[in-house]
Amino acid sequence: MNYKPTSALAAAVLIAAAGASTTKPADPKMMDDKAVVHYLPYTKAAYDAARGMKRVLFFHATWCPNCKAADADIVKNLGEIPGDVVIFKTDYDKEVALKKQYGITYQHSFVLVDGSGKALKKWAGGKLSTIISKTQN
């Protein structure tokens, strides 16, 4: 059987999300196939499943107004996310090991990561247009 890589990733994400989340349920606006594949909360399983894609860690804090604005912009423009990019909304306050691994010292930071987990680019601030620009150059 032939499976599209995004279909396999979507299945892995749904499986990981079903068993790994103890936080509130996902926003229903984010439950269509494209959204699930391209913008989702960080879990190790989903992150690992996206190894063949351009992975962006978005270090988001619920108390950060700039993070909220960036999140709203991403959700509003889900259809603009390139097919080879997946953005992980990463909890700034809980993902301490990831912050340390990538040298993140403040929220509203982004890291473009290669297949082996190496940081290719890091930047602070911006919205979806910035993410697209950083992942396509």
C-alpha positions, 0 to 999 in steps of 0.5 A: 500500500502507498501512504502519503507522508502527511497521512502517516504523520496525521495518524501518528499525531492523532494517536499521540494526541489521544493518549498523551494529553492531560491538558484541555482538549484541542480547539475544534478549529484545529481538528481538520486534517491540514491543521492537525498536520501543520500546527499542533501542540508539542508532544515527543511522539508527534515531533518524532513523527514529523522528522522528515518535515521542516519542524518549528518549535514555537515556545509559547506561554499562555500569559504572553500577549505576543504569543497569543497574537502569534498563535491567533495569526497562525490559526487564522492563516492555517492554509498558508502553512507550507506543506513541508512545514509543521509548527509545534506549539511548545509550552514555554513553562513546561518544556524545560529540557527543550528550552535548555537544549535550544538555549531559549531564555524567553517566550515567543521564540522559535527554532527551526529544527532539522531531522536529527534535532539540530537547530538550524535557525533561532529567532524571537518574535514574529507571526506566521509570515516570519515562520514561512520566511525562515523555513523557505530560505 
